[in-house]
Structure formats: C-alpha cells, structure tokens
Amino acid sequence: RFDIIRGNRIPQAGYPRKDYPDSNTLRVSIFAQNELSFNQGKVKLIPGLRFDSYSLKVEANPEFLQKREQPAEFSETNLSPSLGLIYQPNSNVTLFGRYSRGFRPPLYSELNTSFRADIPVRPHKGIPNPDLTAETANNFELGIKTKSKQFDFDVTGFYNRYKDFIEANSFVGFDFNDISFGVPFQIIQSTNIPKAEIYGLEIKGAYRFNPNPGGLYLRGALGWQYGNDLSKDQPLPTIEPLKAVVGLGYQEKADRWGVELTTTFVAKAREQENFVSIASQTFSNARSVIVNPYEPPAYTLVDLRGYYNITPSFGITLGLYNLFDTEYYQYSDVRTIDTSSRVFEAQRGRSGQAGRNLSVGLNWQF
C-alpha cells in the first residue's frame, strides 16, 4: 500500500517477507569421456564418468523466519557412469544406444519454499520439505537417425528408472483450517517418490520436395511418454500427454521469406487415480476428502506463421495463432483442479488459453 499524500509506503504487518531463505548453492562437476573407434570408424564405444558435488547453505534471515519455517541445508556427492554405442553403416544412417546413471539433488526452491497465494477461487500455498533426498536414475536410450538431401528421420526410445524421484511442486492436499472466499487452500509441496519409471518415444522427420535450397517442405514431430509411481502402482500425475505437430511450409531459396501452416494435436492426458487428500501434518485437525483430478480433453490447434527478412540481420515475423478459435486447457495448468469442487468451473476458467490471436515481431541479429 502507498500513501499518495505523503509519498510513503504504508507498513503492513508481517512485511517484508521472503518465499525462500537467502541461499548459496555450490555445484562442482567433473566429467571424463573417451571415444574408442572400431571397424574403420563405423563403430564407436564411448565410456564416461561424471563426478558431482552439491552443497546448499542457507541464511536464517528474519524475512523468511517470520513464516515460522526452519530452513534446511543439503550436501551430497555422487559418481555417475555412462556408456554409449554408435554404429554408422553409411554416411546417411546412425544407430545409437546409451546407458547413463542420473543424479539430481533437490533445489533450494524445492527444499525451502514457503509462499501463500490468496487469490479468489483457487487459493494455494507452498510448504517446504526439509526431508527431500537426491534423486538417482538408470537411463536407457536407443535410436536411429537418417539424413539425406530431401529426407530426415529420427526415432528415439527411452526408459528411465528412478529412486527417490523428485516430484516438484506437487499437489498434496487441502488445508481445511485455512479458508479463502469459502475455498480451502491447496497445499503444494515437492516430494520424493520411492520408485518410479518414465518411458517414451520421440519421432521427428522432414521432407523437402526440392533437393535444392528453398521450396516446399513437410515436417512433423511426435512425443509420447508414460510415467508410473511404482511404489503406489498408479500413474505419475506430472507427465504431459502425447503431442504431435505437422507443418507444411515454403521457404524462398535465398531465405528472404517463408510461411508455414502448422497443426498441433495434444491428446487427452492419461487418467489419474482419484485419491484421498489429507491436509499436511503441519496443520492441526486435518480431515480427508476424495479428490477427482481434472483431465482436460484432447484438442487440435492450427497456426499460420510467416517471416520476411528485410536485410540479412533484420526481419519481421507475423503469426496468426489458434485459427479456429479452439477452447483448450493445458494439462499442467489444470491437473490439480478437483472436478467435484463447487468452484470447479470458475477454477478451470482461470486457466483457459488464448483464442484466435495475432502476433507481430521484429528480429535483429547482431
């Protein structure tokens, strides 16, 4: 608040405050890799080893401590091996496989977040988790890449197995002792999942109708992944649904101008399990409620984009997005909404994406 007559800020109780304590993070990483070639360079074996040291120190500054949260510190080291194999039968085709050991320590924002968003319809707050541990994983990858004058095609499959998977900013329940506008606060907290897996497929390709630079082209990409919480035998709620993009475009041979019509399809998210939400033990007199997570329907968007380069370093871009004015919701924005809530429609409405819209931009490269 501001006193416009005296030109001073009006002090408010409990302010200033901080969502995180002052933190110092030190990361040290050392990576060693060797490449061994066989069969005239067609086969390559690539072993590697990575050392990580991570340290988080915090300062107990009063702007954070007034929230009555005790900040946590963290320190850990880790060794992560990797092994890659590449086979190139010819200059246009590459087959590859890779294993790597993953390591991810919790961030300062995941350990010590403490915020409050007292907004109508969807009040929510973040609470710290000083018990977070580092995430480790065994990662496997197989794929093939092809490239020619007119055609490119890549396929990659992956499987990742996690221990203590960090689910950042996950929805863990409601605090029924903290009500805003008649709605209980959602509780957001980063948590460890003891055992988890994520696997999927990535495909992309392009076809140029003219072997020479410029002309008509067709491109496409698809990303699909599944995630499971193996400790509870249920889907991971943070995994995005299948997404496919197809674009038909034209590029002037000197790249002076170009235009592309793009269609994007996003599938319905994998159905989440209903669950019993219990307010965090941080809050007294917690009670439970059945939560029915919202899974937005599939949608298709059509966009038209173009560009014109006035000079090699300066150009104009123009885009007409969501041509058919489709109503849609992004899964990551609405997955914590409870469909059984009396304010469900209002909560969902706050997360609706833009309808038909126009964008104009200037590019300057120097």
C-alpha positions in Angstrom: 0.0 0.0 0.0 1.1 3.6 -0.7 0.2 6.9 0.9 -0.2 9.2 -2.1 -0.4 12.3 0.0 2.8 11.9 2.0 4.5 9.8 -0.7 5.4 7.0 1.6 4.7 3.3 1.7 2.3 2.2 4.5 3.9 -0.5 6.6 2.0 -3.8 6.7 2.2 -6.4 9.5 4.5 -9.3 8.6 6.2 -7.4 5.7 8.6 -7.6 4.0 8.8 -11.4 3.7 10.5 -13.9 1.5 9.3 -17.1 -0.1 12.8 -18.6 0.2 15.6 -18.0 2.7 18.8 -16.5 1.3 20.7 -19.4 -0.1 24.1 -20.2 -1.5 24.5 -23.1 -3.9 27.9 -24.6 -4.8 28.0 -27.1 -7.7 31.2 -28.8 -8.8 31.1 -31.3 -11.7 34.0 -33.2 -13.4 33.3 -35.2 -16.5 35.7 -37.6 -18.3 34.9 -39.3 -21.5 36.8 -41.4 -24.1 35.9 -42.4 -27.6 37.0 -45.8 -28.9 36.7 -46.5 -32.7 36.4 -49.9 -34.4 35.8 -51.2 -37.9 37.2 -48.1 -39.7 35.3 -45.7 -37.5 31.9 -47.3 -38.2 31.6 -48.5 -34.6 32.3 -46.2 -31.6 32.2 -47.1 -27.9 32.0 -44.1 -25.6 32.6 -44.7 -21.9 32.2 -41.8 -19.4 32.3 -40.9 -15.8 30.9 -37.9 -14.0 31.6 -36.6 -10.5 29.1 -34.2 -8.9 29.4 -32.3 -5.6 26.4 -30.3 -4.5 26.1 -28.1 -1.4 23.3 -25.8 -0.3 23.8 -23.4 2.6 21.0 -21.1 3.9 20.9 -18.0 6.0 18.2 -17.7 8.6 17.1 -14.3 7.6 14.1 -12.8 9.5 12.1 -12.1 6.4 11.8 -15.9 6.0 11.8 -17.0 9.7 8.7 -14.9 10.4 6.8 -17.6 8.5 7.8 -20.0 11.3 9.5 -22.3 8.9 13.0 -23.7 9.7 15.1 -23.7 6.5 17.1 -26.9 5.6 20.5 -27.3 4.2 21.8 -30.1 1.9 25.1 -31.6 0.8 25.9 -34.7 -1.3 28.4 -36.1 -3.7 27.9 -38.7 -6.5 29.6 -40.7 -9.2 27.7 -41.4 -12.4 29.0 -43.7 -15.1 27.8 -43.7 -18.7 28.3 -45.9 -21.8 27.4 -45.1 -25.4 27.5 -47.2 -28.5 27.2 -45.7 -32.1 27.1 -47.7 -35.3 27.2 -45.9 -38.7 26.8 -48.4 -41.6 27.0 -45.5 -44.0 27.1 -41.7 -44.0 23.3 -41.3 -44.0 22.3 -43.7 -41.2 23.3 -43.7 -37.5 22.2 -46.2 -34.9 22.9 -45.5 -31.2 22.3 -46.7 -27.7 23.3 -45.2 -24.4 23.2 -46.0 -20.7 23.7 -43.3 -18.1 23.4 -43.0 -14.3 21.4 -39.9 -13.3 21.7 -37.8 -10.2 19.6 -34.7 -9.3 19.8 -33.0 -5.9 16.9 -31.0 -4.6 16.9 -27.3 -5.4 16.7 -24.6 -2.8 13.2 -23.8 -4.1 12.1 -27.4 -3.6 13.6 -27.8 -0.1 12.6 -24.4 1.4 9.7 -22.9 -0.5 7.1 -21.1 1.6 4.6 -18.9 -0.2 0.9 -18.0 0.0 -1.3 -17.0 -3.0 -4.5 -15.8 -1.5 -6.4 -15.5 -4.8 -10.2 -15.9 -5.4 -11.5 -19.3 -6.4 -8.1 -21.1 -6.3 -6.1 -20.1 -3.2 -2.9 -22.2 -2.8 0.3 -22.2 -0.8 3.6 -23.9 -0.9 5.2 -25.5 2.1 8.8 -26.7 2.5 10.0 -30.3 2.6 13.3 -30.5 4.6 13.3 -34.3 4.2 13.8 -34.3 0.5 16.7 -36.5 -0.7 18.6 -36.6 -4.0 17.0 -38.4 -7.0 19.0 -41.1 -8.8 18.1 -42.9 -12.0 19.2 -45.6 -14.5 18.6 -44.2 -18.0 18.5 -46.2 -21.2 18.2 -44.9 -24.8 18.0 -46.5 -28.2 17.5 -44.7 -31.6 18.2 -44.3 -35.2 18.9 -41.1 -37.3 18.8 -40.9 -41.1 19.7 -37.9 -43.2 19.7 -37.2 -47.0 19.2 -34.2 -49.3 15.5 -34.4 -49.2 14.6 -36.6 -46.2 15.4 -36.6 -42.5 14.0 -39.0 -40.0 14.9 -39.7 -36.3 13.4 -42.1 -33.8 14.5 -42.4 -30.1 13.1 -44.6 -27.4 13.9 -44.2 -23.8 13.4 -45.9 -20.4 14.3 -44.2 -17.1 14.0 -46.0 -13.7 14.1 -43.7 -10.7 14.8 -44.0 -7.0 13.5 -41.1 -4.8 12.0 -39.4 -7.9 11.6 -35.7 -7.1 8.0 -34.6 -8.0 8.4 -30.8 -7.9 5.6 -28.6 -6.7 3.1 -31.5 -6.4 -0.4 -31.1 -5.1 -0.5 -32.9 -1.8 -3.9 -31.9 -0.4 -6.1 -29.2 1.1 -5.8 -27.3 4.4 -9.4 -27.2 5.6 -8.3 -24.9 8.5 -7.3 -22.2 6.0 -10.2 -20.9 4.0 -10.3 -18.1 1.5 -13.5 -16.9 -0.1 -15.1 -20.1 1.1 -12.5 -22.4 -0.6 -9.8 -24.3 1.3 -6.2 -23.6 0.4 -4.4 -26.1 -1.9 -1.1 -27.3 -0.5 1.8 -27.5 -2.9 5.0 -29.4 -1.8 7.9 -31.1 -3.5 8.1 -34.8 -2.5 10.1 -37.9 -3.1 8.5 -40.9 -4.8 10.5 -44.0 -3.7 10.3 -45.9 -7.0 9.2 -44.5 -10.4 9.6 -45.1 -14.1 9.2 -43.0 -17.2 9.4 -44.4 -20.7 8.5 -43.0 -24.1 9.2 -42.4 -27.8 10.2 -39.3 -29.8 9.8 -39.2 -33.6 10.7 -36.4 -35.9 11.1 -36.1 -39.6 11.2 -33.7 -42.6 10.7 -34.0 -46.3 11.9 -31.3 -48.8 10.1 -31.5 -52.1 13.1 -29.9 -53.9 16.6 -31.2 -53.4 18.0 -27.7 -53.9 17.7 -25.0 -51.2 14.3 -23.5 -50.7 10.9 -24.7 -51.9 8.0 -26.6 -50.3 8.6 -28.8 -47.3 6.7 -31.0 -44.8 7.9 -31.6 -41.3 6.5 -33.5 -38.3 7.3 -34.5 -34.7 5.7 -36.7 -32.1 6.4 -37.0 -28.4 4.8 -39.7 -26.2 5.7 -40.8 -22.7 4.3 -42.7 -19.8 5.2 -42.4 -16.2 4.3 -44.7 -13.2 4.6 -44.3 -9.5 5.8 -47.9 -8.8 5.5 -47.5 -5.1 1.7 -46.9 -5.3 1.1 -48.6 -8.7 -0.5 -45.5 -10.2 0.3 -43.0 -13.0 2.7 -40.1 -12.3 0.5 -37.0 -12.5 3.2 -34.7 -13.8 3.7 -36.5 -17.2 2.5 -34.5 -20.2 0.1 -36.2 -22.7 1.0 -37.2 -26.2 1.8 -34.3 -28.6 2.1 -34.3 -32.4 3.0 -31.4 -34.7 2.7 -31.4 -38.5 3.8 -28.4 -40.6 3.6 -27.6 -44.3 5.7 -24.7 -45.4 7.5 -22.8 -48.1 11.0 -21.2 -47.9 12.3 -18.8 -50.5 15.6 -20.2 -51.9 17.7 -17.3 -50.5 15.7 -17.5 -47.2 14.3 -14.0 -47.8 10.8 -15.0 -46.7 8.9 -18.1 -45.7 5.5 -19.2 -44.5 4.3 -22.3 -42.6 0.9 -23.8 -41.7 1.1 -25.9 -38.5 -1.3 -28.3 -36.9 -0.7 -29.3 -33.3 -2.6 -32.2 -31.7 -2.5 -32.8 -27.9 -4.1 -36.0 -26.7 -6.2 -36.4 -23.5 -4.0 -37.0 -20.5 -3.7 -40.4 -19.0 -6.4 -40.9 -16.5 -5.3 -40.2 -12.9 -6.4 -42.1 -9.9 -8.9 -40.5 -7.6 -7.2 -40.1 -4.2 -7.9 -39.3 -0.6 -6.4 -35.9 0.1 -5.3 -35.3 3.7 -4.0 -31.9 4.8 -0.4 -31.9 5.8 0.5 -32.8 9.4 1.8 -29.3 9.6 -1.8 -28.2 10.1 -3.9 -29.5 13.0 -7.4 -31.1 12.8 -6.8 -32.2 9.3 -9.7 -34.1 7.6 -9.7 -36.0 4.4 -11.7 -35.7 1.1 -11.9 -37.6 -2.1 -10.2 -35.6 -4.9 -11.2 -36.2 -8.6 -8.4 -34.7 -10.7 -9.4 -33.0 -13.9 -8.2 -34.4 -17.2 -8.7 -31.9 -20.0 -9.9 -33.2 -23.3 -7.8 -33.6 -26.4 -7.5 -30.6 -28.7 -6.2 -29.5 -32.1 -4.7 -26.1 -32.9 -3.9 -24.6 -36.3 -1.4 -21.8 -36.7 -0.2 -19.8 -39.6 3.3 -18.1 -39.4 5.5 -16.2 -41.7 8.6 -14.1 -41.9 10.3 -11.6 -44.1 14.0 -10.7 -43.9 14.4 -7.0 -44.9 18.2 -7.4 -44.5 20.4 -10.4 -43.5 20.2 -9.1 -39.9 16.8 -7.5 -39.7 13.4 -9.0 -40.3 9.7 -9.1 -39.5 7.7 -12.1 -38.2 3.9 -12.5 -38.3 1.8 -15.2 -36.7 -2.0 -15.9 -36.6 -2.5 -18.5 -33.8 -5.4 -20.7 -33.0 -7.0 -20.0 -36.3 -10.3 -21.8 -35.5 -10.6 -20.2 -32.0 -10.4 -23.5 -30.2 -11.2 -23.6 -26.5 -8.5 -25.6 -24.7 -6.7 -26.1 -21.4 -3.1 -27.2 -20.9 -2.8 -30.3 -18.7 -0.1 -28.9 -16.4 -2.3 -25.9 -15.6 -5.4 -27.7 -14.5 -4.3 -31.2 -13.3 -4.7 -30.2 -9.6 -8.3 -28.9 -10.1 -10.9 -31.1 -8.3 -13.9 -31.8 -10.6 -16.1 -32.4 -7.6 -15.5 -28.9 -6.2 -18.3 -26.4 -6.2 -16.0 -23.9 -7.8 -14.6 -26.2 -10.5 -16.0 -24.2 -13.4 -14.5 -21.0 -12.1 -11.1 -22.6 -11.4 -11.0 -24.1 -14.9 -12.0 -20.8 -16.5 -9.0 -19.1 -15.0 -6.7 -21.5 -16.9 -8.3 -21.2 -20.3 -5.8 -20.5 -23.1 -6.0 -17.7 -25.6 -8.4 -17.9 -28.5 -7.6 -16.6 -32.0 -4.7 -14.1 -31.7 -2.2 -12.2 -33.8 1.5 -11.7 -33.1 3.9 -9.4 -34.9 7.6 -9.3 -34.1 10.9 -7.7 -35.2 14.1 -9.7 -35.3 17.5 -8.1 -35.2 20.7 -10.2 -35.2 24.0 -8.6 -34.3 
